[in-house]
Amino acid sequence: MTPARFEELVSDALDQVPEGLTARMDNVVVLIEPRHPEDPELLGLYEGVALTERSSDYGGELPDRITIYRDAVLEMCEDEEHVVDEVAITVVHEIAHHFGIAEERLHELGWG
C-alpha cells in the first residue's frame, strides 16, 4: 500500500468520527509515521494533555499529537479491508485518549 493510500485511510477514519466529538477536539494534530522508534509494533500513540486533565491555565501549548504508525499497521494486516478496520480502530483509540479515556477502559469497551 502506498503512503498516499494509507494517508487517505486515516483521513477516512477521521471523517467517520462523529462531528460532535471532532468539534470538541482541541489543539490536537494527527500525524502518520512509519514506526515508533522505541516500540516498532506500536500502532498508534497519543502524546499530550488529555482534555480531562486541562485546567483553566492551559494555553499556549504545542498541539497534542496523535501518531498512526503506518508500517506497524500494514505489517499486522492481511489485506486492505483489514487495514481499513485497523486504522479506524487505532484512530478512535487514540482520540479516546485525547478525551481522557484510559487504556484499561478502552480494552473493556473493545477498542484495545
C-alpha positions in Angstrom: 0.0 0.0 0.0 1.3 3.4 -0.9 1.9 6.1 1.8 -0.7 8.2 0.0 -3.4 5.5 0.2 -2.6 4.9 3.9 -3.0 8.7 4.5 -6.3 8.5 2.7 -7.5 5.7 5.0 -6.5 7.7 8.1 -8.4 10.7 6.7 -11.4 8.5 6.1 -11.3 7.1 9.6 -11.2 10.7 11.0 -14.2 11.5 8.8 -16.1 8.6 10.5 -15.7 10.1 14.0 -19.0 11.8 14.9 -18.9 15.6 14.3 -19.9 16.2 17.9 -16.6 14.7 19.0 -14.3 16.2 16.4 -15.8 19.6 17.2 -14.6 19.1 20.8 -11.1 18.1 19.9 -8.9 20.9 20.9 -5.3 21.6 20.0 -4.5 18.2 18.5 -2.9 17.1 15.3 -2.9 13.7 13.6 0.3 12.5 12.1 1.5 9.4 10.2 4.9 8.0 10.7 6.5 4.7 9.6 7.2 3.2 13.0 7.6 4.2 16.6 11.4 4.3 17.2 11.3 2.5 20.6 8.4 0.2 20.1 8.2 -0.9 16.4 5.0 -2.9 16.9 3.0 0.1 18.3 0.1 1.0 16.0 -0.7 4.5 17.4 0.2 6.9 20.2 -1.4 9.9 21.9 1.0 12.5 23.3 -0.3 15.5 25.1 -2.6 16.7 27.9 -6.0 15.0 27.8 -9.0 17.3 27.8 -9.9 15.9 31.3 -6.5 17.0 32.7 -6.5 20.5 31.4 -7.1 23.3 33.8 -8.1 26.9 33.3 -4.4 27.9 32.9 -4.0 25.6 29.9 -2.9 27.7 26.9 -0.1 28.5 24.6 0.8 24.8 24.4 2.1 23.0 21.3 -0.6 20.8 19.8 -1.2 17.3 21.3 -0.1 14.6 18.8 -1.9 11.5 17.6 0.5 9.4 15.6 -0.5 6.5 13.5 2.3 4.1 12.6 1.9 3.0 9.0 4.4 0.2 8.8 3.3 -1.5 12.0 -0.4 -1.4 10.9 0.4 -2.7 7.4 2.6 -5.5 8.9 -0.2 -6.9 11.1 -2.9 -6.8 8.4 -3.6 -9.4 5.8 -5.4 -7.2 3.2 -6.7 -3.7 2.6 -10.0 -4.4 4.3 -8.1 -5.4 7.4 -6.0 -2.2 7.1 -9.2 -0.1 6.9 -10.6 -1.7 10.0 -7.4 -1.4 12.0 -6.8 2.2 11.0 -10.3 3.1 12.2 -9.8 1.3 15.5 -6.4 2.9 16.1 -7.7 6.4 15.2 -10.7 6.0 17.6 -8.4 4.5 20.3 -6.0 7.5 20.2 -8.8 10.1 20.0 -10.3 8.5 23.1 -7.0 9.1 25.0 -7.3 12.8 24.0 -10.7 12.8 25.7 -9.1 11.2 28.8 -10.2 7.6 28.4 -7.6 5.2 29.9 -6.1 2.2 28.2 -7.8 -0.2 30.5 -11.3 1.3 29.9 -10.7 1.1 26.1 -9.9 -2.5 26.4 -13.0 -3.1 28.4 -15.0 -1.4 25.7 -13.4 -3.5 22.9 -11.2 -0.7 21.5 -8.0 -2.2 22.7 
